[in-house]
Amino acid sequence: MQKVKKVMEKKNQKQFVLIHGLCHGAWTWYKVKTQLEAEGHRVTAVDLVASGINMTKLEEIQTLIEYTKPLLDVLSSHGSDDEKVILVAHSMGGIPAALASDIFPRKIAAIVFVTSFMPDTKNPPAYVYEKQSTSSTSQVEWLDTVFGIYGRPDRPLEFALVGPKFMAKNVYQLSPLEDLVLAKMLVRVNPIVTNNLAGTRSFSEERYGSVTRIYIVCGEDLTVPEDYQRWMISNFPPKEVMEIKDADHMAMFSKPQELCALLLEIADKYA
C-alpha cells in the first residue's frame, strides 16, 4: 500500500524551472519555491550567468546562449522527455526561456511568462524588449538605474543595474518592504538582451512555436505596463492568458499565493 502511494505521489509530481528577470537571481523565487515544494513538486530556481551566486563576469557574456547557459545545462541534464518541465519566466527572463525551448522543445510541457517579455517567431529575439524601450507610449522612467556599454566597438553590448529608487517606485511598490531591502542588497549588473547579444535570427515556429505558452498579466506592473503585456499577447497569442490584478512587477513577492495557485492550475492542465 505504501509503495502504491509513493508511485501515485511521483506520478502527480511536476517539475518547475524558475527563471529570474534582469539584475535579479534565483533568490527572487524563494517564496514560490517554498510553496510549490510544500505541494510535493520539484522546483529548480536558476541563476543565469553573472546573476545571483553565479560569479561569471559580465564581460564574459557575449551572446544570449552564454547568458542562458545555466538554464540550458539544467535542461540538458534532465532525463526522459516523458517527464517534461514547466518553465516559469519573469520579466527579461522570458527571452532566455524562449531560447531554451527553441533548443529543447521536447523537454518542456509549457512556458509560463509572468509579466515577461515574450518573443514571437517572426522577429529577432530581442524585438519585444527593444520595441518597449523605444515606444513613447510605454516609456518607463528609470530614475537611478545605471546603463552602460561593454564589448567590442563594432558590436557594443548593453548592461544595466536597477537603482534602489527605481525599484521602490516602479518594481516593488506593492511588495513587502523586506523584499525590497533584500533586492537592494542582491541585485547585480546584468546584460540587456538586445539584438547585438541575441542576434537577429528569430526563434523557430517548429520548435519554440510548438511549445505551449501561458501568459500571466500583472495588473499593477509599472515596469512592463499592462498595455504592453497585452500588446505582446496580441502579437503572439499564447494558449491561455491569466491575470493577477493587484500584482506589481514582482508578483512572486507581492502576490506569491495567487501566483502559486495559477502555477498549480497550469501544471494540472498542461504537464
Sequence and secondary structure as in RCSB ss.txt:
>XXXX:A:sequence
MQKVKKVMEKKNQKQFVLIHGLCHGAWTWYKVKTQLEAEGHRVTAVDLVASGINMTKLEEIQTLIEYTKPLLDVL
SSHGSDDEKVILVAHSMGGIPAALASDIFPRKIAAIVFVTSFMPDTKNPPAYVYEKQSTSSTSQVEWLDTVFGIY
GRPDRPLEFALVGPKFMAKNVYQLSPLEDLVLAKMLVRVNPIVTNNLAGTRSFSEERYGSVTRIYIVCGEDLTVP
EDYQRWMISNFPPKEVMEIKDADHMAMFSKPQELCALLLEIADKYA
>XXXX:A:secstr
 HHHHHHHHHHH  EEEEE  TT  GGGGHHHHHHHHHTT EEEEE  TTSTT    GGG  SHHHHHHHHHHHH
HH   TTS EEEEEEGGGHHHHHHHHHH GGGEEEEEEES     SSS TTHHHHHHHH GGG    TT EEEEE
EETTEEEEEEE  HHHIIIIISTTS HHHHHHHHHH   EE   HHHH S    TTTGGGS EEEEEETT TTTT
HHHHHHHHHHS  SEEEEETT  S HHHHSHHHHHHHHHHHHHHH 
